[in-house]
Amino acid sequence: LPSISLSIKDDMISAQLLNADGTEAHKKDIEIYLETTTGLLQNNRLVTDEFGRGETKLLFKDKGKVKAGFKFYTGKAEIQV
């Protein structure tokens, strides 16, 4: 089962799919579900591109977390904002 790496830069939340060994997974059209304990995300679901990446904008933020996961495997990754 793949994992997810999250990063934030200039209010953009980026998600990257990872293989079980930690290398980048280049899988297209995988849905990543997002939730936040702060602010508002432009999209709550991302669909990955051919490089296994997706991103959305954090529209309003305060201190909290953004969590990412899959439909039945929530909370695979989180990042502090």
Secondary structure as the mmCIF struct_conf table of DSSP 4:
data_model
#
loop_
_struct_conf.conf_type_id
_struct_conf.id
_struct_conf.beg_label_comp_id
_struct_conf.beg_label_asym_id
_struct_conf.beg_label_seq_id
_struct_conf.end_label_comp_id
_struct_conf.end_label_asym_id
_struct_conf.end_label_seq_id
STRN STRN1 SER A 3 LYS A 9
TURN_TY1_P TURN_TY1_P1 ASP A 10 ASP A 11
STRN STRN2 MET A 12 LEU A 18
TURN_TY1_P TURN_TY1_P2 ALA A 20 ASP A 21
BEND BEND1 GLY A 22 THR A 23
STRN STRN3 GLU A 24 GLU A 24
HELX_LH_PP_P HELX_LH_PP_P1 ALA A 25 ALA A 25
BEND BEND2 LYS A 28 ASP A 29
STRN STRN4 GLU A 31 THR A 36
BEND BEND3 THR A 37 GLY A 39
STRN STRN5 LEU A 40 LEU A 41
BEND BEND4 GLN A 42 GLN A 42
BEND BEND5 ASN A 44 ASN A 44
STRN STRN6 ARG A 45 VAL A 47
TURN_TY1_P TURN_TY1_P3 GLU A 50 PHE A 51
BEND BEND6 GLY A 52 GLY A 52
STRN STRN7 ARG A 53 PHE A 60
BEND BEND7 LYS A 63 LYS A 63
STRN STRN8 LYS A 65 GLY A 69
BEND BEND8 LYS A 71 TYR A 73
BEND BEND9 LYS A 76 LYS A 76
STRN STRN9 ALA A 77 GLN A 80
#
